[in-house]
Amino acid sequence: MYPNSLVKLIENFRKLPGVGEKTAERYALAAADMSEESIHEFSEALIGIKKNLKHCRICGNLSDEDECRICRDTSRNHKQIFVVQSSKDIAAMEKTHEYRGVYHVLNGLVSASRGIMPDDLNIDTLLDRAAEAEEIILATSATMDGETTAMYLDKLLKTHYPQLLVTRIAHGLPAGGLLDYADEMTLAHALSDRRRMG
């Protein structure tokens, strides 16, 4: 139905997460209508991320330089480290404008079912950084793999640095959430993370 060059572009757009056949088709047709200059800009941006994007040598966040802008920011609290699964978690947290410490990106979670072991993650550099830290905040997801990873890190950090404060972000019901729509794990976290009123 479509020329081969368009079919190839549709197939490539489908490789993106969350992009189905109809969306990929719409993207490809939109690209076909773009000016040659816009197409060059688009393709250069794609090539640029493979050429220039790297992991920060300190925290593992995505960066164009050896150290990301957050690790270079001297106004942030470098003794408080917020541990996340991926760089997109940092982007979500930064949008809150509530956190002024630094981050550490694991680049995955421990998952025996998928063959991902602690050695596959960015954990050694976290251990090194923990020597100078006052608090490590574990912010892995409230999934089985996220909980397994958090428990592993908690034990590892406390073994190496018994005086270090290791905390876990609260997981519970979202604002406006109803009890009967919440799953068991969410309810269990909501209960265990309860606070005194007033």
N, C-alpha and C positions, 0 to 999 in steps of 0.2 A: 504493500500500500504506500509506504513512504520510501524515498530514495535511500540507498545504503548509508550515505553519510549521516542522514537524520536518524536512521535506525540505530547506528552506532552511538550517536550522542544520547539517544533515549536510553539505551542499555547502560551507558556510563552514569547517567543521572540516577538510574535505579540502584546503583551501588551505594548511594547515600542512605543513611538510616532514616526510616520513616517515609521514604519516597516510593510510592507505588507506581504502577504503570501509567495511570491517568496524569498524575503530577509530573512524572518524568517526561511524558509527551508534551505537556503544557510548557515545561521549562525549555525543552528542545525547540519547540515552535517559537517561543519568545526569543531564544538565542538566535534563531534564524532571521528574525526581524531586526536584530540589533545592528548598529553600524559596524563597519570593519574596525574602527577605532575602539569602540566599546568591547568588541570581541577580543582585540589585542590586550586591552587593559585586564579583562577577565582572565584570559589565559596566562598573562604575566603574573597576576595575583596568585593563581594556582601553582605555577612553577616557583614563585617566590617563597611560598610556605615550605616547599621541599628543600629549597636552597638555603633559606635564612633561618627557619624556625628550628630551635634546639631546646633542650631541657636545661633550666637553670642549674648550675653546678652546686648550688647550696640547697635549694628546696625541691627541685624537680619540676617546677612550673614551666609552662611554655614561655619562651622568650626569644627575642631577636639577638640578644647579647648573652655573654657567658653568665651574667647574673640578671635576674628579672628586676623590674622596677620596684617591686615590694621589698625584696632583699636589699636593694640599694638605698631604700628610704630610711634615713637615720632618725626620722621623727616617730617611727613605729617601735613598739616594744618587742625587741628581739629575744627577750627571755620568755615570751609566751608564744608557743607554737601550736597552731591549729592544723591537725592532721586530717587530710582528705584523700579520697580515692582518685580524683582526677582534677585537671585544671578547670573544668567547667564548674566544679564545686566552689572553687575560689571566686569565679565570676559571680556566682549566685550570692555568696557571702558578702562580697564587696558591695553589692547593690543595697545591702541593708544599712551601710555606713555606721554599723554598730561595733565593729571589731577593729582594733588598732594594733594587734600583734602581727606576727608573721605566719607563714604557712609551711606545710610540708606535704608534697604530693607523693602518694604511694605508687601511683600508676597501676592500680588494680587492687584486687582483694584476694585474700587467701581463699582458695576454692579447690578442695580435694576432688570434687566431681569433674572439674575442668582441668585438673592437673596443675593448678597454680599454687606453688608453695611459697613460703616466706622468702626464700632465696631469690625468687623471681621478682620480688617487689623492691622498691626503693626504701629499704629499712636500715641498712648499715649507716647511711649518712644521717638518718634520724637519731640513731644511737650516739653518733659523734656530736650532733648538735645538742642533744639532751644534757650533755655534761655541763653546758653553760645556761641551761634553761631553768626557770622557776616553776613553770606549768606547761604540761603537754595536754592539749584538749583533743580527745579522739572524736572525730566527726564522721566515722564511716556510717553507711546506711543501716537502717534497722531491719536488714535482711539476715538470713542465716549466715551468709558469707561475711557480711558487714560485722555481725556480732562475733563471729569466730576470729576475724582479724583484730577487732578491738580487744578481745580477751587475750589473744596472743601478745599484742603490743603492750597491754597493761602488765602482764606477767614479766615480759622481757625487760621493760623499762624499770619496773620495781626491783628486779633482780640486780640490775646494773647500778641503779641509783635509788636506794631505799628511801631517801629523804625527798625525792622529787614528787611534786603534786601532779598526779595523773587524773584527769577528769574526763567525763563522757557527756556529750551534748544530750539534752533531754529529748526524748521522742514521745510523742503522744498525739492527742486529738488536735486537728487543725482548728483555727478559729471558725466557729459556725458549724463544726462537725457534729454529727449526731451519733450517739452511742450505737444504735442498731445498724449503722452503716460501717462501723469500724471493725477491722479484723482483730483476732485474738492477741496478736503480738502488739498492735498499736494500743489496745486497751491495757495490756499488761504493763507497757511502758508508761502509759498515762497514769496508772495507779502507783507504780513504783517511784515516779518522778513528781509525786504530789507535793505541794507546799502548804505551809500554815496560812490560813486566811488572815488578811489584815496585817 
